[in-house]
Amino acid sequence: MEAVLDWLVLVMRTIGSPGVGLATALETVFPPIPSELVLPLSGYTASQGHYGVVAAIAWATAGSLAGALLLYWVSAAWGLERLCRLADRIPLMHADDVRRSVEWFRRHGRAAVFFGRLVPGVRSLVSIPAGVDRMPLWTFCAYTTAGSLIWNAALILAGYELGEQWHLVEAYVGPASNVVYVLVAVVVVVVAARRLRHRITGAPPRSTPPQ
């Protein structure tokens, strides 16, 4: 990860604020590159005079949108039926799980896209159901831009103000990401355990769609 960050700093210092957009697009598409490191680092680089902080926020938001659109289009091209067939091949999963999730997204999609951009670990993934459901593109872009702007501005300004202590942002935001990952893991384990128990006992699993 240190080598990746060094490369991103080089890009941002070489091409200026567009490099922030490139870095943000990459972290959107590849979640292992955490925004809680990339964005404060870009704010710190701005504080050194390589580009303006407003330009950094603007380009970061454009990069977030570009990365989100890539995931949206890939998911839309993959489609619901392919995803359902894939789910049927995965142990303890069913196509109905995917369909219920899509139905939930249709009811709460706008809030999911907006608030999802503010949750570490979810920011990238929320583009997938939006694409599968073929959420109207302009709606997806508007809510993605709004949520990403808030997140990007907060972390870039924090890095800008902290200067050489920019890494402290990750120390506070990072644990939040870990909490999200743990909660997701717990949900997956609970659902898998229930499915396995129902298969062993022969009783049909309860199928309650999310509200």
C-alpha positions in Angstrom: 0.0 0.0 0.0 2.9 2.4 0.7 4.2 1.9 -2.9 0.7 2.7 -4.2 0.5 5.9 -2.1 3.9 7.0 -3.2 2.9 6.5 -6.8 -0.4 8.5 -6.3 1.6 11.4 -4.7 3.9 11.4 -7.7 0.9 11.5 -10.1 -0.8 14.3 -8.1 2.4 16.4 -7.9 3.2 15.8 -11.6 -0.2 16.6 -13.2 -1.8 18.5 -10.4 -5.4 18.3 -9.4 -6.5 16.0 -12.3 -4.2 13.5 -10.6 -6.6 13.7 -7.6 -9.4 12.7 -9.9 -7.4 9.8 -11.2 -6.6 8.6 -7.7 -10.2 8.9 -6.6 -11.5 7.0 -9.6 -9.0 4.2 -8.9 -10.1 4.0 -5.2 -13.7 3.9 -6.2 -13.2 1.0 -8.6 -10.7 -0.8 -6.4 -11.9 -0.6 -2.8 -8.6 -2.0 -1.4 -7.2 1.4 -2.1 -9.0 3.3 0.8 -10.4 6.8 0.3 -9.6 7.5 3.9 -5.9 7.5 2.9 -6.1 8.9 -0.7 -8.3 11.9 0.1 -6.4 13.3 3.1 -3.2 12.7 1.3 -4.5 14.8 -1.7 -5.4 17.5 0.8 -1.9 17.5 2.3 -0.5 17.7 -1.2 -2.7 20.7 -1.9 -1.4 22.3 1.3 2.1 22.1 -0.2 1.0 24.3 -3.0 0.9 21.8 -5.8 -2.8 22.7 -6.6 -5.7 24.4 -5.0 -7.9 22.7 -2.4 -11.1 23.6 -4.3 -9.7 22.1 -7.5 -8.8 19.0 -5.5 -12.3 18.6 -4.2 -13.8 19.2 -7.7 -11.5 16.7 -9.4 -12.0 14.1 -6.6 -15.7 14.3 -7.0 -15.4 14.0 -10.8 -13.2 10.9 -10.3 -15.7 9.4 -7.8 -18.4 9.8 -10.4 -16.3 8.3 -13.2 -15.4 5.3 -11.1 -19.0 4.8 -10.0 -20.3 5.0 -13.6 -17.8 2.3 -14.6 -19.2 0.0 -12.0 -22.8 1.0 -12.9 -22.3 0.2 -16.6 -20.5 -3.1 -15.9 -23.3 -4.2 -13.5 -26.0 -3.0 -16.0 -24.3 -5.1 -18.7 -24.1 -8.1 -16.5 -27.8 -7.9 -15.7 -30.2 -9.3 -13.2 -30.7 -12.7 -14.7 -27.0 -13.4 -15.0 -26.6 -12.3 -11.4 -29.4 -14.6 -10.3 -27.9 -17.6 -12.1 -24.6 -16.9 -10.4 -26.3 -16.7 -7.0 -27.9 -20.1 -7.7 -24.4 -21.6 -8.2 -23.1 -20.3 -4.9 -23.7 -22.5 -1.9 -26.4 -21.3 0.6 -27.5 -18.5 -1.8 -30.6 -18.3 -4.0 -31.6 -16.2 -7.0 -34.6 -15.0 -4.8 -32.1 -13.3 -2.5 -30.8 -11.2 -5.4 -34.4 -10.4 -6.6 -35.5 -9.3 -3.1 -32.4 -7.1 -2.8 -33.2 -5.5 -6.1 -36.8 -4.9 -5.0 -35.5 -3.2 -1.8 -33.2 -1.1 -3.9 -36.1 0.0 -6.1 -37.9 1.4 -3.1 -34.9 3.0 -1.4 -32.4 3.5 -4.2 -31.9 7.2 -4.0 -31.2 7.2 -0.3 -29.0 4.1 -0.7 -26.9 5.8 -3.3 -26.6 9.1 -1.5 -25.9 7.7 2.0 -23.9 4.8 0.6 -21.3 7.3 -0.6 -20.8 8.4 3.0 -20.1 4.9 4.4 -16.6 3.4 4.2 -16.7 -0.1 2.6 -20.1 0.6 0.9 -19.1 3.6 -1.2 -18.1 1.4 -4.2 -20.5 -1.5 -3.8 -23.7 0.7 -4.0 -23.1 1.2 -7.7 -23.7 -2.5 -8.3 -27.4 -2.7 -7.4 -27.9 0.6 -9.1 -26.6 -0.8 -12.3 -28.4 -4.1 -12.0 -31.6 -2.3 -11.4 -30.8 0.2 -14.2 -31.5 3.2 -12.0 -32.1 6.2 -14.2 -28.7 7.5 -15.1 -29.2 11.1 -14.2 -30.7 10.2 -10.9 -27.7 7.9 -10.2 -25.3 10.7 -11.2 -27.0 13.4 -9.1 -27.1 11.4 -5.9 -23.6 10.0 -6.4 -22.2 13.4 -7.0 -23.9 14.9 -3.9 -22.8 12.2 -1.6 -19.3 12.0 -3.0 -18.9 15.8 -2.8 -19.6 15.7 1.0 -17.3 12.8 1.7 -14.5 14.1 -0.5 -14.6 17.6 0.8 -14.6 16.5 4.4 -11.5 14.3 4.0 -9.6 16.5 1.7 -10.1 19.6 4.0 -9.1 17.5 7.0 -5.8 16.5 5.2 -5.3 20.1 4.2 -5.7 21.4 7.7 -3.7 18.7 9.3 -0.7 19.0 6.9 2.0 16.5 7.7 -0.4 14.9 10.2 -2.8 14.0 7.4 -2.5 10.3 8.3 -4.5 10.9 11.5 -7.7 11.1 9.4 -7.3 7.4 8.6 -6.7 6.6 12.3 -10.3 7.9 13.0 -12.1 6.9 9.8 -10.3 3.5 9.4 -12.0 1.9 12.4 -15.4 2.9 11.0 -14.5 0.9 7.9 -13.6 -2.1 10.0 -16.9 -1.9 11.8 -18.8 -2.0 8.5 -16.8 -5.0 7.3 -17.4 -6.8 10.6 -21.2 -6.1 10.4 -21.3 -7.4 6.8 -19.4 -10.5 7.8 -21.7 -11.1 10.7 -24.8 -10.8 8.5 -23.3 -13.2 5.9 -22.4 -15.8 8.6 -25.9 -15.6 10.2 -27.6 -16.0 6.9 -25.3 -18.9 5.8 -25.9 -20.6 9.2 -29.6 -20.4 8.9 -29.6 -21.7 5.3 -27.3 -24.6 6.4 -29.6 -25.4 9.3 -32.7 -25.4 7.1 -31.0 -27.7 4.6 -30.0 -30.1 7.3 -33.4 -30.2 8.9 -35.3 -30.1 5.6 -37.4 -27.1 6.7 -37.8 -24.3 4.1 -36.0 -21.1 5.1 -38.1 -18.1 6.0 -38.1 -15.6 3.2 -38.8 -12.2 4.6 -37.9 -9.3 2.1 -36.1 -6.4 3.6 -38.2 -3.4 4.4 
